[in-house]
Amino acid sequence: MPDSAAPPPSRSRTAHRRPRPKRRTALLPVAAVAAVGLGALPPAGASAAVAATRTVAADGSAQYRTVQSAIDASAAGDTVSIAKGTYKEVINVPTGKKGLTIKGATGNAEDVVITYDNAAGTKKPDGSTYGTAGSATATFSAPDLTVTGVTVQNTWLRSEHPDITATQAVAVNAQGDRQVFRNDRFIAHQDTVLNWAPSATGQYRQYFRASFISGDVDFLFGNATAVYDRVNITLRDRGAAAGGNNGYLAAPNTHSAKKYGFLITGSTISSSAQANTFSLGRPWHPTDDAVGQLVIRDTALPAAVRVAAPWTDFGTFPWKSARFHEYANTGPGATVNANRPQLTVAQAADYTAARYLAGTDGWNPVG
């Protein structure tokens, strides 16, 4: 869309026009005027709905005090604009809120923080536990969703809950199609971002651009098609000595019928952890038809990545049975050897952000 509307067409001057008789205009009922405002009436039978912006501020200076209350009040296509502040709440955007935009009002993701601290093993009031997906601070199910300029975090810490063994604590559960996350921050430890396809063979695509993500164990995981483009990723140090085990970046469980799972491209991965303590990924294998797919390409890798063998098995399922590849990576954690499968130049042309996201409808949010 251009920055400004095109100018109206020029009008030619016509001299000595004969005055036209005035038309009689029927008066509208007051209710009709109130319904349509001062603009032109919509055609008969057409919807007069216009996308609205719902404003949120924790101090009460906006329409809503909580993010969830603004989401609940929104219709499909609306915008939820969140003022600077910290919002301790769990949020959920259901499938019916198609086309919703959630944005931080300042444009700086550090200013707007949505935070909570549930883990998979945290007990609900009824005594049951949340489970991995249920631990999420934010669950996004609506298609055509945009989230920009916000931080979503899960602050649950293993050290504060030694009695809980289910330590997955999700920040974002993304489980809709054609979802875009730009200029955001997603922070947790284990299982930070869940990229989920409610139907394992269905079309669920999520695009992360120019954002920050941190975690330590399997913190990008799931069976959806997800692209991380120009993202800053931090491998959080759990204190392992050099050569020990701090964790794993990714754990895809892509269905074997899907060509595309996860792509990390044009990104920077950093860490303060000791050398050779992080694996790039392992193939989550909860079902027989799960064969994880992940490409990391054109990305800077830190010394914390295991240089000799950056991929590892998941339980008894071997990483060599998964679909893991690299291409043109750089940095102290990058090299080429027998344990680091590389795409060929020809293959690399088929594993780009645009190819991953095109699907059956040609969707292209890249750029």
Contacts in CASP RR format, 6 or more apart in sequence:
PFRMAT RR
TARGET T0000
AUTHOR 0000-0000-0000
METHOD contacts of the structure
MODEL  1
MPDSAAPPPSRSRTAHRRPRPKRRTALLPVAAVAAVGLGALPPAGASAAV
AATRTVAADGSAQYRTVQSAIDASAAGDTVSIAKGTYKEVINVPTGKKGL
TIKGATGNAEDVVITYDNAAGTKKPDGSTYGTAGSATATFSAPDLTVTGV
TVQNTWLRSEHPDITATQAVAVNAQGDRQVFRNDRFIAHQDTVLNWAPSA
TGQYRQYFRASFISGDVDFLFGNATAVYDRVNITLRDRGAAAGGNNGYLA
APNTHSAKKYGFLITGSTISSSAQANTFSLGRPWHPTDDAVGQLVIRDTA
LPAAVRVAAPWTDFGTFPWKSARFHEYANTGPGATVNANRPQLTVAQAAD
YTAARYLAGTDGWNPVG
28 41 0 8 1.000
32 41 0 8 1.000
35 48 0 8 1.000
36 42 0 8 1.000
36 48 0 8 1.000
42 48 0 8 1.000
49 75 0 8 1.000
51 75 0 8 1.000
51 77 0 8 1.000
51 78 0 8 1.000
51 79 0 8 1.000
52 74 0 8 1.000
52 75 0 8 1.000
52 78 0 8 1.000
52 79 0 8 1.000
53 78 0 8 1.000
53 79 0 8 1.000
53 80 0 8 1.000
53 81 0 8 1.000
54 63 0 8 1.000
54 64 0 8 1.000
54 70 0 8 1.000
54 71 0 8 1.000
54 73 0 8 1.000
54 74 0 8 1.000
54 78 0 8 1.000
54 79 0 8 1.000
54 80 0 8 1.000
54 81 0 8 1.000
55 62 0 8 1.000
55 63 0 8 1.000
55 64 0 8 1.000
55 70 0 8 1.000
55 81 0 8 1.000
55 83 0 8 1.000
55 105 0 8 1.000
56 62 0 8 1.000
56 63 0 8 1.000
56 64 0 8 1.000
56 65 0 8 1.000
56 66 0 8 1.000
56 67 0 8 1.000
56 69 0 8 1.000
56 70 0 8 1.000
56 80 0 8 1.000
56 81 0 8 1.000
56 82 0 8 1.000
56 83 0 8 1.000
56 87 0 8 1.000
57 64 0 8 1.000
57 65 0 8 1.000
57 82 0 8 1.000
57 83 0 8 1.000
57 85 0 8 1.000
58 65 0 8 1.000
58 66 0 8 1.000
58 83 0 8 1.000
58 85 0 8 1.000
58 86 0 8 1.000
58 87 0 8 1.000
59 83 0 8 1.000
61 83 0 8 1.000
62 83 0 8 1.000
63 70 0 8 1.000
64 70 0 8 1.000
64 73 0 8 1.000
66 87 0 8 1.000
66 89 0 8 1.000
67 80 0 8 1.000
67 82 0 8 1.000
67 87 0 8 1.000
67 89 0 8 1.000
67 91 0 8 1.000
67 102 0 8 1.000
67 114 0 8 1.000
68 89 0 8 1.000
68 90 0 8 1.000
68 91 0 8 1.000
68 92 0 8 1.000
70 80 0 8 1.000
70 82 0 8 1.000
71 80 0 8 1.000
71 91 0 8 1.000
71 92 0 8 1.000
71 93 0 8 1.000
71 97 0 8 1.000
71 100 0 8 1.000
71 102 0 8 1.000
74 80 0 8 1.000
74 97 0 8 1.000
74 100 0 8 1.000
75 97 0 8 1.000
76 96 0 8 1.000
76 97 0 8 1.000
76 98 0 8 1.000
76 99 0 8 1.000
76 100 0 8 1.000
76 142 0 8 1.000
77 97 0 8 1.000
77 98 0 8 1.000
77 99 0 8 1.000
77 100 0 8 1.000
77 101 0 8 1.000
78 97 0 8 1.000
78 100 0 8 1.000
78 101 0 8 1.000
79 100 0 8 1.000
79 101 0 8 1.000
79 102 0 8 1.000
79 103 0 8 1.000
80 100 0 8 1.000
80 101 0 8 1.000
80 102 0 8 1.000
80 103 0 8 1.000
81 103 0 8 1.000
81 104 0 8 1.000
81 105 0 8 1.000
82 102 0 8 1.000
82 103 0 8 1.000
82 104 0 8 1.000
82 105 0 8 1.000
82 112 0 8 1.000
82 114 0 8 1.000
82 150 0 8 1.000
83 104 0 8 1.000
83 105 0 8 1.000
83 106 0 8 1.000
83 112 0 8 1.000
84 105 0 8 1.000
84 106 0 8 1.000
84 111 0 8 1.000
84 112 0 8 1.000
85 111 0 8 1.000
85 112 0 8 1.000
85 113 0 8 1.000
86 113 0 8 1.000
86 115 0 8 1.000
87 112 0 8 1.000
87 113 0 8 1.000
87 114 0 8 1.000
87 115 0 8 1.000
88 115 0 8 1.000
88 116 0 8 1.000
89 114 0 8 1.000
89 116 0 8 1.000
90 116 0 8 1.000
90 118 0 8 1.000
90 136 0 8 1.000
90 137 0 8 1.000
90 138 0 8 1.000
91 114 0 8 1.000
91 137 0 8 1.000
91 138 0 8 1.000
91 139 0 8 1.000
92 138 0 8 1.000
92 139 0 8 1.000
92 141 0 8 1.000
93 100 0 8 1.000
93 102 0 8 1.000
93 138 0 8 1.000
93 139 0 8 1.000
93 140 0 8 1.000
93 141 0 8 1.000
93 142 0 8 1.000
93 145 0 8 1.000
94 141 0 8 1.000
94 142 0 8 1.000
95 141 0 8 1.000
95 142 0 8 1.000
95 143 0 8 1.000
95 176 0 8 1.000
96 142 0 8 1.000
97 142 0 8 1.000
97 145 0 8 1.000
98 142 0 8 1.000
98 143 0 8 1.000
98 144 0 8 1.000
98 145 0 8 1.000
99 142 0 8 1.000
99 143 0 8 1.000
99 144 0 8 1.000
99 145 0 8 1.000
99 146 0 8 1.000
100 142 0 8 1.000
100 145 0 8 1.000
100 146 0 8 1.000
101 145 0 8 1.000
101 146 0 8 1.000
101 147 0 8 1.000
101 148 0 8 1.000
102 145 0 8 1.000
102 146 0 8 1.000
102 147 0 8 1.000
102 148 0 8 1.000
102 150 0 8 1.000
103 146 0 8 1.000
103 147 0 8 1.000
103 148 0 8 1.000
103 149 0 8 1.000
103 150 0 8 1.000
104 111 0 8 1.000
104 112 0 8 1.000
104 148 0 8 1.000
104 149 0 8 1.000
104 150 0 8 1.000
105 112 0 8 1.000
106 112 0 8 1.000
106 149 0 8 1.000
107 148 0 8 1.000
107 149 0 8 1.000
107 183 0 8 1.000
108 149 0 8 1.000
109 149 0 8 1.000
109 150 0 8 1.000
109 151 0 8 1.000
109 183 0 8 1.000
109 184 0 8 1.000
109 185 0 8 1.000
109 211 0 8 1.000
109 212 0 8 1.000
110 151 0 8 1.000
110 185 0 8 1.000
112 149 0 8 1.000
112 150 0 8 1.000
112 151 0 8 1.000
113 150 0 8 1.000
113 151 0 8 1.000
113 153 0 8 1.000
114 137 0 8 1.000
114 138 0 8 1.000
114 150 0 8 1.000
114 151 0 8 1.000
114 152 0 8 1.000
114 153 0 8 1.000
115 137 0 8 1.000
115 151 0 8 1.000
115 152 0 8 1.000
115 153 0 8 1.000
115 154 0 8 1.000
115 155 0 8 1.000
116 137 0 8 1.000
116 154 0 8 1.000
116 155 0 8 1.000
117 154 0 8 1.000
117 155 0 8 1.000
117 156 0 8 1.000
117 169 0 8 1.000
118 130 0 8 1.000
118 134 0 8 1.000
118 135 0 8 1.000
118 136 0 8 1.000
118 137 0 8 1.000
118 154 0 8 1.000
118 156 0 8 1.000
118 169 0 8 1.000
119 130 0 8 1.000
119 135 0 8 1.000
119 156 0 8 1.000
119 161 0 8 1.000
119 164 0 8 1.000
119 166 0 8 1.000
119 167 0 8 1.000
119 168 0 8 1.000
119 169 0 8 1.000
120 129 0 8 1.000
120 130 0 8 1.000
120 131 0 8 1.000
120 132 0 8 1.000
120 134 0 8 1.000
120 135 0 8 1.000
120 166 0 8 1.000
120 167 0 8 1.000
120 168 0 8 1.000
120 169 0 8 1.000
121 129 0 8 1.000
121 130 0 8 1.000
121 131 0 8 1.000
121 135 0 8 1.000
121 164 0 8 1.000
121 165 0 8 1.000
121 166 0 8 1.000
121 167 0 8 1.000
122 129 0 8 1.000
122 130 0 8 1.000
122 135 0 8 1.000
122 156 0 8 1.000
122 161 0 8 1.000
122 164 0 8 1.000
123 129 0 8 1.000
124 130 0 8 1.000
129 166 0 8 1.000
131 166 0 8 1.000
131 168 0 8 1.000
132 166 0 8 1.000
132 168 0 8 1.000
132 170 0 8 1.000
132 191 0 8 1.000
132 194 0 8 1.000
133 139 0 8 1.000
133 170 0 8 1.000
133 173 0 8 1.000
133 175 0 8 1.000
133 194 0 8 1.000
133 196 0 8 1.000
134 170 0 8 1.000
134 173 0 8 1.000
135 154 0 8 1.000
135 156 0 8 1.000
135 168 0 8 1.000
135 169 0 8 1.000
135 170 0 8 1.000
135 191 0 8 1.000
136 154 0 8 1.000
136 170 0 8 1.000
136 171 0 8 1.000
136 172 0 8 1.000
136 173 0 8 1.000
136 194 0 8 1.000
137 152 0 8 1.000
137 153 0 8 1.000
137 154 0 8 1.000
137 170 0 8 1.000
137 171 0 8 1.000
137 172 0 8 1.000
138 152 0 8 1.000
138 171 0 8 1.000
138 172 0 8 1.000
138 173 0 8 1.000
139 173 0 8 1.000
139 175 0 8 1.000
140 147 0 8 1.000
140 172 0 8 1.000
140 173 0 8 1.000
140 174 0 8 1.000
140 175 0 8 1.000
140 176 0 8 1.000
140 179 0 8 1.000
141 175 0 8 1.000
141 176 0 8 1.000
142 176 0 8 1.000
142 179 0 8 1.000
143 176 0 8 1.000
143 177 0 8 1.000
143 178 0 8 1.000
143 179 0 8 1.000
144 177 0 8 1.000
144 178 0 8 1.000
144 179 0 8 1.000
145 176 0 8 1.000
145 178 0 8 1.000
145 179 0 8 1.000
145 180 0 8 1.000
146 179 0 8 1.000
146 180 0 8 1.000
146 181 0 8 1.000
146 182 0 8 1.000
147 179 0 8 1.000
147 180 0 8 1.000
147 181 0 8 1.000
147 182 0 8 1.000
147 184 0 8 1.000
148 180 0 8 1.000
148 181 0 8 1.000
148 182 0 8 1.000
148 183 0 8 1.000
148 184 0 8 1.000
149 182 0 8 1.000
149 183 0 8 1.000
149 184 0 8 1.000
150 184 0 8 1.000
150 185 0 8 1.000
151 184 0 8 1.000
151 185 0 8 1.000
151 186 0 8 1.000
151 187 0 8 1.000
152 171 0 8 1.000
152 172 0 8 1.000
152 184 0 8 1.000
152 185 0 8 1.000
152 186 0 8 1.000
152 187 0 8 1.000
153 171 0 8 1.000
153 185 0 8 1.000
153 186 0 8 1.000
153 187 0 8 1.000
153 188 0 8 1.000
154 169 0 8 1.000
154 170 0 8 1.000
154 171 0 8 1.000
154 187 0 8 1.000
154 188 0 8 1.000
154 189 0 8 1.000
154 192 0 8 1.000
155 188 0 8 1.000
156 167 0 8 1.000
156 169 0 8 1.000
156 188 0 8 1.000
156 189 0 8 1.000
157 189 0 8 1.000
158 164 0 8 1.000
158 167 0 8 1.000
158 189 0 8 1.000
161 167 0 8 1.000
167 189 0 8 1.000
167 190 0 8 1.000
167 217 0 8 1.000
168 190 0 8 1.000
168 191 0 8 1.000
169 188 0 8 1.000
169 189 0 8 1.000
169 190 0 8 1.000
169 191 0 8 1.000
170 188 0 8 1.000
170 191 0 8 1.000
170 192 0 8 1.000
170 193 0 8 1.000
170 194 0 8 1.000
171 186 0 8 1.000
171 187 0 8 1.000
171 188 0 8 1.000
171 192 0 8 1.000
171 193 0 8 1.000
172 181 0 8 1.000
172 186 0 8 1.000
172 192 0 8 1.000
172 193 0 8 1.000
172 194 0 8 1.000
173 194 0 8 1.000
173 196 0 8 1.000
174 181 0 8 1.000
174 193 0 8 1.000
174 194 0 8 1.000
174 195 0 8 1.000
174 196 0 8 1.000
174 206 0 8 1.000
174 224 0 8 1.000
174 226 0 8 1.000
175 194 0 8 1.000
175 196 0 8 1.000
175 197 0 8 1.000
175 198 0 8 1.000
175 204 0 8 1.000
175 224 0 8 1.000
176 196 0 8 1.000
176 198 0 8 1.000
176 204 0 8 1.000
176 206 0 8 1.000
176 224 0 8 1.000
177 203 0 8 1.000
177 204 0 8 1.000
177 205 0 8 1.000
178 205 0 8 1.000
178 363 0 8 1.000
178 365 0 8 1.000
179 205 0 8 1.000
179 206 0 8 1.000
179 207 0 8 1.000
180 206 0 8 1.000
180 207 0 8 1.000
180 209 0 8 1.000
180 365 0 8 1.000
181 206 0 8 1.000
181 207 0 8 1.000
181 208 0 8 1.000
181 209 0 8 1.000
181 211 0 8 1.000
182 208 0 8 1.000
182 209 0 8 1.000
182 210 0 8 1.000
182 211 0 8 1.000
183 209 0 8 1.000
183 210 0 8 1.000
183 211 0 8 1.000
184 208 0 8 1.000
184 211 0 8 1.000
184 212 0 8 1.000
185 211 0 8 1.000
185 212 0 8 1.000
185 213 0 8 1.000
186 192 0 8 1.000
186 193 0 8 1.000
186 211 0 8 1.000
186 212 0 8 1.000
186 213 0 8 1.000
186 214 0 8 1.000
187 212 0 8 1.000
187 213 0 8 1.000
187 214 0 8 1.000
187 215 0 8 1.000
188 214 0 8 1.000
188 215 0 8 1.000
188 219 0 8 1.000
189 215 0 8 1.000
189 216 0 8 1.000
189 217 0 8 1.000
189 219 0 8 1.000
189 236 0 8 1.000
190 215 0 8 1.000
190 216 0 8 1.000
190 217 0 8 1.000
190 218 0 8 1.000
190 219 0 8 1.000
191 217 0 8 1.000
191 218 0 8 1.000
191 219 0 8 1.000
191 221 0 8 1.000
192 213 0 8 1.000
192 214 0 8 1.000
192 215 0 8 1.000
192 219 0 8 1.000
192 220 0 8 1.000
193 208 0 8 1.000
193 213 0 8 1.000
193 219 0 8 1.000
193 220 0 8 1.000
193 221 0 8 1.000
193 226 0 8 1.000
194 221 0 8 1.000
194 222 0 8 1.000
195 204 0 8 1.000
195 206 0 8 1.000
195 220 0 8 1.000
195 221 0 8 1.000
195 222 0 8 1.000
195 223 0 8 1.000
195 224 0 8 1.000
195 225 0 8 1.000
195 226 0 8 1.000
195 262 0 8 1.000
196 204 0 8 1.000
196 222 0 8 1.000
196 223 0 8 1.000
196 224 0 8 1.000
197 204 0 8 1.000
197 222 0 8 1.000
197 223 0 8 1.000
197 224 0 8 1.000
197 225 0 8 1.000
197 255 0 8 1.000
198 204 0 8 1.000
200 223 0 8 1.000
200 255 0 8 1.000
200 287 0 8 1.000
200 289 0 8 1.000
200 290 0 8 1.000
201 255 0 8 1.000
201 257 0 8 1.000
201 258 0 8 1.000
203 225 0 8 1.000
203 359 0 8 1.000
203 360 0 8 1.000
204 224 0 8 1.000
204 225 0 8 1.000
205 224 0 8 1.000
205 225 0 8 1.000
205 226 0 8 1.000
205 227 0 8 1.000
205 356 0 8 1.000
205 357 0 8 1.000
205 359 0 8 1.000
205 363 0 8 1.000
206 224 0 8 1.000
206 225 0 8 1.000
206 226 0 8 1.000
206 227 0 8 1.000
207 226 0 8 1.000
207 227 0 8 1.000
207 229 0 8 1.000
207 353 0 8 1.000
207 357 0 8 1.000
207 365 0 8 1.000
207 366 0 8 1.000
208 226 0 8 1.000
208 227 0 8 1.000
208 228 0 8 1.000
208 229 0 8 1.000
208 231 0 8 1.000
209 229 0 8 1.000
209 230 0 8 1.000
209 231 0 8 1.000
209 365 0 8 1.000
209 366 0 8 1.000
209 367 0 8 1.000
210 229 0 8 1.000
210 230 0 8 1.000
210 231 0 8 1.000
211 231 0 8 1.000
211 232 0 8 1.000
212 231 0 8 1.000
212 232 0 8 1.000
212 233 0 8 1.000
212 234 0 8 1.000
213 219 0 8 1.000
213 220 0 8 1.000
213 228 0 8 1.000
213 231 0 8 1.000
213 232 0 8 1.000
213 233 0 8 1.000
213 234 0 8 1.000
214 233 0 8 1.000
214 234 0 8 1.000
214 235 0 8 1.000
214 236 0 8 1.000
215 234 0 8 1.000
215 235 0 8 1.000
215 236 0 8 1.000
216 235 0 8 1.000
216 236 0 8 1.000
216 237 0 8 1.000
216 238 0 8 1.000
216 246 0 8 1.000
216 247 0 8 1.000
217 247 0 8 1.000
217 248 0 8 1.000
218 247 0 8 1.000
218 248 0 8 1.000
218 250 0 8 1.000
218 251 0 8 1.000
218 281 0 8 1.000
218 282 0 8 1.000
218 284 0 8 1.000
219 249 0 8 1.000
219 250 0 8 1.000
220 226 0 8 1.000
220 228 0 8 1.000
220 249 0 8 1.000
220 250 0 8 1.000
220 251 0 8 1.000
220 252 0 8 1.000
220 262 0 8 1.000
220 264 0 8 1.000
221 250 0 8 1.000
221 251 0 8 1.000
221 252 0 8 1.000
221 253 0 8 1.000
221 284 0 8 1.000
222 251 0 8 1.000
222 252 0 8 1.000
222 253 0 8 1.000
222 254 0 8 1.000
222 284 0 8 1.000
223 252 0 8 1.000
223 253 0 8 1.000
223 254 0 8 1.000
223 255 0 8 1.000
223 261 0 8 1.000
223 290 0 8 1.000
224 261 0 8 1.000
225 258 0 8 1.000
225 260 0 8 1.000
225 261 0 8 1.000
225 262 0 8 1.000
225 356 0 8 1.000
225 357 0 8 1.000
226 261 0 8 1.000
226 262 0 8 1.000
226 263 0 8 1.000
227 262 0 8 1.000
227 263 0 8 1.000
227 265 0 8 1.000
227 353 0 8 1.000
227 356 0 8 1.000
227 357 0 8 1.000
227 366 0 8 1.000
228 262 0 8 1.000
228 263 0 8 1.000
228 264 0 8 1.000
228 265 0 8 1.000
228 267 0 8 1.000
229 263 0 8 1.000
229 265 0 8 1.000
229 266 0 8 1.000
229 267 0 8 1.000
229 353 0 8 1.000
229 366 0 8 1.000
230 265 0 8 1.000
230 266 0 8 1.000
230 267 0 8 1.000
231 264 0 8 1.000
231 267 0 8 1.000
231 268 0 8 1.000
232 267 0 8 1.000
232 268 0 8 1.000
232 270 0 8 1.000
233 249 0 8 1.000
233 264 0 8 1.000
233 267 0 8 1.000
233 268 0 8 1.000
233 269 0 8 1.000
233 270 0 8 1.000
234 269 0 8 1.000
234 270 0 8 1.000
234 271 0 8 1.000
235 246 0 8 1.000
235 247 0 8 1.000
235 249 0 8 1.000
235 269 0 8 1.000
235 270 0 8 1.000
235 271 0 8 1.000
235 273 0 8 1.000
235 278 0 8 1.000
235 302 0 8 1.000
235 304 0 8 1.000
235 305 0 8 1.000
236 246 0 8 1.000
236 271 0 8 1.000
236 273 0 8 1.000
237 246 0 8 1.000
237 271 0 8 1.000
237 272 0 8 1.000
237 273 0 8 1.000
237 274 0 8 1.000
237 304 0 8 1.000
238 246 0 8 1.000
238 247 0 8 1.000
238 273 0 8 1.000
239 246 0 8 1.000
239 273 0 8 1.000
239 274 0 8 1.000
240 246 0 8 1.000
240 247 0 8 1.000
240 273 0 8 1.000
240 274 0 8 1.000
240 277 0 8 1.000
241 274 0 8 1.000
241 277 0 8 1.000
242 274 0 8 1.000
242 275 0 8 1.000
242 276 0 8 1.000
242 277 0 8 1.000
243 274 0 8 1.000
243 275 0 8 1.000
243 276 0 8 1.000
243 277 0 8 1.000
243 306 0 8 1.000
244 274 0 8 1.000
244 276 0 8 1.000
244 277 0 8 1.000
245 277 0 8 1.000
246 271 0 8 1.000
246 273 0 8 1.000
246 274 0 8 1.000
246 277 0 8 1.000
246 278 0 8 1.000
246 304 0 8 1.000
247 277 0 8 1.000
247 278 0 8 1.000
247 279 0 8 1.000
248 278 0 8 1.000
248 279 0 8 1.000
248 280 0 8 1.000
248 281 0 8 1.000
248 282 0 8 1.000
248 312 0 8 1.000
249 269 0 8 1.000
249 278 0 8 1.000
249 279 0 8 1.000
249 280 0 8 1.000
249 281 0 8 1.000
250 262 0 8 1.000
250 264 0 8 1.000
250 280 0 8 1.000
250 281 0 8 1.000
250 282 0 8 1.000
250 294 0 8 1.000
251 281 0 8 1.000
251 282 0 8 1.000
251 283 0 8 1.000
251 284 0 8 1.000
251 314 0 8 1.000
252 261 0 8 1.000
252 262 0 8 1.000
252 283 0 8 1.000
252 284 0 8 1.000
252 292 0 8 1.000
252 293 0 8 1.000
252 294 0 8 1.000
252 322 0 8 1.000
253 283 0 8 1.000
253 284 0 8 1.000
253 285 0 8 1.000
253 286 0 8 1.000
253 287 0 8 1.000
253 290 0 8 1.000
253 292 0 8 1.000
254 260 0 8 1.000
254 261 0 8 1.000
254 262 0 8 1.000
254 290 0 8 1.000
254 291 0 8 1.000
254 292 0 8 1.000
254 293 0 8 1.000
254 323 0 8 1.000
255 289 0 8 1.000
255 290 0 8 1.000
255 291 0 8 1.000
256 289 0 8 1.000
256 290 0 8 1.000
256 291 0 8 1.000
257 289 0 8 1.000
258 293 0 8 1.000
259 293 0 8 1.000
260 293 0 8 1.000
260 351 0 8 1.000
260 355 0 8 1.000
260 356 0 8 1.000
261 292 0 8 1.000
261 293 0 8 1.000
261 294 0 8 1.000
261 356 0 8 1.000
262 293 0 8 1.000
262 294 0 8 1.000
262 295 0 8 1.000
263 294 0 8 1.000
263 295 0 8 1.000
263 297 0 8 1.000
263 351 0 8 1.000
263 352 0 8 1.000
263 353 0 8 1.000
263 356 0 8 1.000
264 294 0 8 1.000
264 295 0 8 1.000
264 296 0 8 1.000
264 297 0 8 1.000
264 299 0 8 1.000
265 295 0 8 1.000
265 296 0 8 1.000
265 297 0 8 1.000
265 298 0 8 1.000
265 299 0 8 1.000
265 352 0 8 1.000
265 353 0 8 1.000
266 297 0 8 1.000
266 298 0 8 1.000
266 299 0 8 1.000
267 298 0 8 1.000
267 299 0 8 1.000
267 300 0 8 1.000
268 299 0 8 1.000
268 300 0 8 1.000
269 299 0 8 1.000
269 300 0 8 1.000
269 301 0 8 1.000
269 302 0 8 1.000
269 305 0 8 1.000
270 300 0 8 1.000
270 302 0 8 1.000
271 278 0 8 1.000
271 302 0 8 1.000
271 303 0 8 1.000
271 304 0 8 1.000
271 305 0 8 1.000
272 304 0 8 1.000
273 304 0 8 1.000
274 304 0 8 1.000
275 303 0 8 1.000
275 304 0 8 1.000
276 303 0 8 1.000
276 304 0 8 1.000
276 305 0 8 1.000
276 306 0 8 1.000
276 307 0 8 1.000
276 308 0 8 1.000
277 304 0 8 1.000
277 306 0 8 1.000
278 304 0 8 1.000
278 305 0 8 1.000
278 306 0 8 1.000
279 305 0 8 1.000
279 306 0 8 1.000
279 310 0 8 1.000
279 311 0 8 1.000
279 312 0 8 1.000
280 294 0 8 1.000
280 296 0 8 1.000
280 301 0 8 1.000
280 305 0 8 1.000
280 306 0 8 1.000
280 310 0 8 1.000
280 311 0 8 1.000
280 324 0 8 1.000
281 294 0 8 1.000
281 310 0 8 1.000
281 311 0 8 1.000
281 312 0 8 1.000
281 319 0 8 1.000
281 324 0 8 1.000
282 311 0 8 1.000
282 312 0 8 1.000
282 313 0 8 1.000
282 314 0 8 1.000
282 319 0 8 1.000
283 290 0 8 1.000
283 291 0 8 1.000
283 292 0 8 1.000
283 313 0 8 1.000
283 314 0 8 1.000
283 317 0 8 1.000
283 319 0 8 1.000
283 321 0 8 1.000
283 322 0 8 1.000
283 324 0 8 1.000
284 290 0 8 1.000
284 292 0 8 1.000
284 314 0 8 1.000
285 292 0 8 1.000
285 314 0 8 1.000
285 315 0 8 1.000
285 317 0 8 1.000
291 321 0 8 1.000
291 322 0 8 1.000
291 323 0 8 1.000
292 322 0 8 1.000
292 323 0 8 1.000
292 324 0 8 1.000
293 322 0 8 1.000
293 323 0 8 1.000
293 324 0 8 1.000
294 322 0 8 1.000
294 323 0 8 1.000
294 324 0 8 1.000
294 325 0 8 1.000
295 324 0 8 1.000
295 325 0 8 1.000
295 326 0 8 1.000
295 327 0 8 1.000
295 343 0 8 1.000
295 351 0 8 1.000
296 325 0 8 1.000
296 326 0 8 1.000
296 327 0 8 1.000
296 329 0 8 1.000
297 325 0 8 1.000
297 326 0 8 1.000
297 327 0 8 1.000
297 328 0 8 1.000
297 329 0 8 1.000
297 343 0 8 1.000
297 348 0 8 1.000
297 351 0 8 1.000
298 327 0 8 1.000
298 328 0 8 1.000
298 329 0 8 1.000
299 329 0 8 1.000
299 330 0 8 1.000
300 329 0 8 1.000
300 330 0 8 1.000
300 331 0 8 1.000
300 334 0 8 1.000
301 329 0 8 1.000
301 330 0 8 1.000
301 331 0 8 1.000
301 332 0 8 1.000
301 333 0 8 1.000
301 334 0 8 1.000
302 331 0 8 1.000
302 332 0 8 1.000
302 333 0 8 1.000
303 332 0 8 1.000
303 333 0 8 1.000
304 333 0 8 1.000
305 333 0 8 1.000
305 334 0 8 1.000
307 332 0 8 1.000
307 333 0 8 1.000
307 334 0 8 1.000
307 335 0 8 1.000
308 337 0 8 1.000
308 339 0 8 1.000
309 339 0 8 1.000
309 340 0 8 1.000
310 333 0 8 1.000
310 339 0 8 1.000
310 340 0 8 1.000
311 319 0 8 1.000
311 322 0 8 1.000
311 324 0 8 1.000
311 339 0 8 1.000
311 340 0 8 1.000
312 319 0 8 1.000
313 319 0 8 1.000
324 341 0 8 1.000
325 341 0 8 1.000
325 342 0 8 1.000
325 343 0 8 1.000
325 347 0 8 1.000
325 351 0 8 1.000
326 334 0 8 1.000
326 340 0 8 1.000
326 341 0 8 1.000
326 342 0 8 1.000
326 343 0 8 1.000
327 342 0 8 1.000
327 343 0 8 1.000
327 347 0 8 1.000
327 348 0 8 1.000
327 351 0 8 1.000
328 348 0 8 1.000
336 342 0 8 1.000
343 351 0 8 1.000
353 366 0 8 1.000
354 364 0 8 1.000
354 366 0 8 1.000
357 363 0 8 1.000
357 364 0 8 1.000
357 365 0 8 1.000
357 366 0 8 1.000
358 364 0 8 1.000
END
